[in-house]
Amino acid sequence: MNPFDLKTALLAKHAQHVVLIHFPIALFLVSFAFDLLALRRDNRQLAIAAYYNLVAAAIATLPAVATGLLAWQWLYGGKKLRGNLRSHLLLGLVSSAMIWLLCWWRTRQRKPGRRLTPAYLAIELLAVAVITLTGHLGGILSGVEVPTG
């Protein structure tokens, strides 16, 4: 397969998920980094930037989850998943739900630049861990990361 053949790359049964998944991951991690910087520097503008990145991450989870579910249907015919595939699917759904929960929580505050509670930051940190684990499993499944041992 030619790596520069766009038709093959765009029409592969799972390629869209592999490409689209990077957007919610990056947007959420940047949102988290902005939150930490906003706390450290007591900067309202960074908190606002974190909020908008979080909203964009939540929206970006929709096509990422949809293409992941489509890849499952196309590649496995909807068969029951086992092992890393099932773990990746479940963690992906949990990751998306956590991003939406944090987005909802943040939106309820009415003002994007408000100070965050310790409970919010704890759930945000947990979401970072879950998203990282989900991405790691996805990397193993795609062949980008090879498990050692």
C-alpha positions in Angstrom: 0.0 0.0 0.0 1.3 3.4 -1.0 1.2 5.7 2.1 0.4 8.7 -0.1 -2.6 7.1 -1.8 -5.4 9.3 -0.3 -8.2 7.1 -1.7 -7.0 4.0 0.1 -6.2 6.0 3.3 -9.6 7.8 3.4 -11.7 4.8 2.5 -10.1 2.2 4.8 -12.8 0.8 7.0 -11.2 2.1 10.2 -9.0 5.0 9.1 -11.5 7.7 10.0 -11.5 6.7 13.7 -7.7 6.6 13.8 -7.5 10.1 12.4 -10.5 11.7 14.2 -9.7 10.5 17.7 -6.7 12.8 18.0 -8.9 15.9 18.1 -10.8 15.3 21.3 -7.7 13.9 23.0 -5.6 17.0 22.1 -8.4 19.5 22.8 -9.1 17.9 26.2 -5.4 17.7 27.2 -4.8 21.3 26.2 -7.9 22.3 28.2 -6.5 20.5 31.2 -3.1 22.3 30.7 -4.8 25.7 30.4 -6.7 24.9 33.6 -3.5 24.2 35.5 -1.8 27.3 34.1 -4.9 29.4 35.0 -4.7 28.2 38.6 -1.0 28.7 38.9 -1.0 32.2 37.3 -4.5 33.2 38.5 -5.3 34.1 34.9 -9.0 34.3 33.9 -8.1 34.4 30.2 -6.4 31.0 30.4 -9.5 29.6 32.2 -11.7 30.9 29.4 -9.4 29.3 26.8 -9.6 26.0 28.8 -13.4 26.2 28.8 -13.6 26.6 25.0 -11.1 23.8 24.4 -13.2 21.6 26.6 -16.4 22.4 24.7 -14.6 21.7 21.4 -13.3 18.4 22.9 -16.8 17.3 23.9 -18.1 18.1 20.4 -15.2 16.3 18.8 -16.0 13.1 20.8 -19.2 12.6 18.8 -17.6 11.7 15.4 -14.7 9.9 17.2 -17.1 7.6 19.1 -19.3 7.2 16.0 -16.4 6.2 13.8 -15.1 3.8 16.5 -18.5 2.1 16.6 -18.6 1.9 12.8 -15.1 0.4 12.7 -16.3 -2.3 15.1 -19.2 -3.1 12.8 -17.1 -3.1 9.7 -14.1 -4.9 10.9 -15.8 -7.4 13.3 -19.4 -7.5 12.0 -20.7 -6.4 15.4 -19.4 -9.6 17.1 -18.9 -9.5 20.8 -15.5 -8.0 21.6 -12.9 -9.5 23.9 -9.7 -8.4 25.6 -8.1 -5.1 24.6 -10.8 -4.4 22.0 -13.5 -4.5 24.6 -11.4 -2.6 27.1 -10.7 0.1 24.5 -14.4 0.4 23.6 -15.5 0.7 27.2 -12.8 3.1 28.1 -13.5 5.2 25.0 -17.2 5.5 26.0 -16.2 6.3 29.6 -13.7 8.9 28.3 -16.3 10.6 26.2 -18.8 10.5 29.1 -16.3 12.1 31.4 -15.5 14.9 28.9 -19.2 15.6 28.5 -19.7 15.5 32.3 -16.9 18.0 32.8 -18.3 20.2 30.0 -21.7 20.1 31.5 -20.3 20.9 34.9 -18.3 23.8 33.6 -21.2 25.2 31.5 -23.4 25.2 34.6 -21.0 27.6 36.3 -22.3 30.3 33.8 -19.0 32.1 33.7 -16.2 30.2 31.9 -13.4 32.0 33.9 -14.7 31.1 37.4 -12.3 29.3 39.8 -12.6 25.5 39.7 -13.4 23.4 42.7 -11.1 20.6 43.9 -13.7 18.1 43.0 -13.8 19.3 39.4 -10.0 19.1 39.2 -10.0 15.6 40.7 -12.4 14.4 38.1 -10.5 16.2 35.4 -7.3 14.5 36.5 -9.1 11.1 36.5 -10.3 11.8 33.0 -6.7 12.5 31.9 -5.7 9.1 33.2 -8.7 7.3 31.6 -8.1 9.0 28.2 -4.4 8.2 28.4 -5.1 4.5 29.0 -7.7 4.5 26.2 -5.3 6.0 23.8 -2.6 3.6 24.8 -4.8 0.6 24.2 -5.9 2.1 20.9 -2.2 2.5 19.9 -1.6 -1.2 20.7 -4.6 -2.2 18.7 -3.6 -0.1 15.7 -0.1 -1.5 15.7 1.5 1.8 16.5 2.6 0.6 19.9 3.9 -2.9 20.3 3.4 -4.4 23.8 6.6 -5.6 25.3 7.1 -8.6 27.6 
